[in-house]
């Protein structure tokens, strides 16, 4: 396991959150909430400023500026509030290893000073772009982690030098499922200020909300086991983030769009 922001399946978030891709009956009410496309055009790939190609992540700063990890365009796109046209702030669209290039970026995070941390699957590194800079420095290191353990179908906390894990969500034995207490290939996790947990349940085509301390989830975006491109559906989504109003942003990867779901 490589520890970092994301290296082929490892994510560091501000709390910190990550997922790893190591193999290792209550029912859920399906959500019918419709998402709002805030970046990209459903089902269309491209590298124009209003298009995306396999977006892997979306995060929002305190001004509700949206940053999209546009994976197959090897760039990070910045969208001002209510704008459907992005500006490239990291990467030059080339698949490279130079300090101003990205190779299959998977995750990005922006801090209060506008600095961006970008994880690259292709280069196995975390790049720090200081606000306004087109060139990066390579950084690393993490502390306490929350792991979306994709192939074990569960969410667990982990800390440096601690060998035992405590189950937060999913099946302790790694069994997949689609009810309220199970997951199927979770790929991301984030928390709100109250400690409630939001999980990308990828193969179940949904976002699950686990209230603080609870292991029974509620579907708040997507419809269980039903992939699609309608506004209420998701398709191979990868990541989830919250803005300051607790609206939900989902990187709806196979639909080449970022979906915003209003606060649950």
ZINOR-V675330 format. One record per residue. N is the residue number from 1. NEAR is the number of other C-alpha atoms within 10 Angstrom. Layout:
n;near
N;NEAR
N;NEAR
//
This chain:
n;near
1;10
2;12
3;19
4;22
5;33
6;25
7;25
8;20
9;24
10;26
11;28
12;29
13;25
14;12
15;14
16;18
17;20
18;25
19;28
20;23
21;18
22;11
23;10
24;11
25;9
26;11
27;13
28;17
29;14
30;17
31;18
32;14
33;17
34;16
35;21
36;15
37;18
38;18
39;29
40;27
41;17
42;20
43;15
44;14
45;19
46;15
47;14
48;13
49;16
50;16
51;24
52;30
53;24
54;27
55;35
56;28
57;28
58;30
59;25
60;23
61;17
62;13
63;11
64;15
65;16
66;24
67;26
68;28
69;29
70;31
71;24
72;22
73;26
74;26
75;30
76;28
77;25
78;24
79;21
80;15
81;12
82;11
83;13
84;16
85;16
86;21
87;15
88;17
89;17
90;27
91;25
92;16
93;19
94;16
95;18
96;16
97;13
98;12
99;16
100;18
101;20
102;30
103;24
104;25
105;33
106;30
107;32
108;27
109;23
110;23
111;14
112;9
113;9
114;14
115;15
116;23
117;25
118;28
119;33
120;25
121;21
122;17
123;17
124;17
125;24
126;25
127;26
128;23
129;23
130;17
131;13
132;11
133;13
134;15
135;15
136;21
137;13
138;13
139;14
140;13
141;9
142;13
143;13
144;14
145;20
146;22
147;26
148;32
149;26
150;25
151;19
152;23
153;25
154;29
155;28
156;18
157;18
158;16
159;13
160;9
161;7
162;8
163;7
164;9
165;13
166;10
167;12
168;21
169;24
170;29
171;19
172;16
173;10
174;19
175;15
176;21
177;17
178;20
179;20
180;21
181;22
182;27
183;29
184;26
185;22
186;33
187;29
188;32
189;27
190;23
191;23
192;16
193;8
194;8
195;12
196;14
197;22
198;24
199;26
200;29
201;31
202;24
203;21
204;26
205;25
206;31
207;29
208;30
209;24
210;22
211;17
212;13
213;11
214;13
215;18
216;19
217;25
218;21
219;24
220;21
221;28
222;29
223;21
224;23
225;18
226;14
227;20
228;16
229;15
230;13
231;17
232;18
233;24
234;30
235;23
236;21
237;32
238;23
239;29
240;26
241;24
242;22
243;19
244;13
245;10
246;15
247;13
248;24
249;25
250;27
251;30
252;29
253;25
254;22
255;26
256;26
257;32
258;29
259;29
260;24
261;22
262;17
263;11
264;10
//
